[in-house]
C-alpha cells in the first residue's frame, strides 16, 4: 500500500524532534454547496529539529514513532511553487 504524502504548515515546533503540521483541505458542503475549509493537525517526526513555525512542509505516513507520531517530515515546499493538497506517490 502506498504511503500518503500531505502538504501543510508547521504550527508548533516546541517539542524535541517533533513538529505539529496543520493540513487544510477544501470540501463542498453537503446541503448548501459552498466550498469550506477543513483542517487537521498531525504530529510529525523531525529528527534534526530543522523545521520552524510557519514553514510549509511535506509529511509522509510511517510506522508509529510514538502514541501520536505516525508521520515524518520529508522536506520543505519552496515558496512560489504550486502544491497539491494531497499527493499519491
C-alpha positions, 0 to 999 in steps of 0.5 A: 500500500502506498504511503500518503504524502500531505502538504501543510504548515508547521504550527508548533515546533516546541517539542524535541524532534517533533513538529505539529503540521496543520493540513487544510483541505477544501470540501463542498458542503453537503446541503448548501454547496459552498466550498469550506475549509477543513483542517487537521493537525498531525504530529510529525517526526523531525529528527534534526529539529530543522523545521520552524513555525510557519514553514510549509512542509511535506509529511509522509505516513510511517510506522508509529514513532510514538502514541501520536507520531505516525508521520515524518517530515520529508522536506520543505515546499519552496515558496512560489511553487504550486502544491497539491493538497494531497499527493499519491506517490 
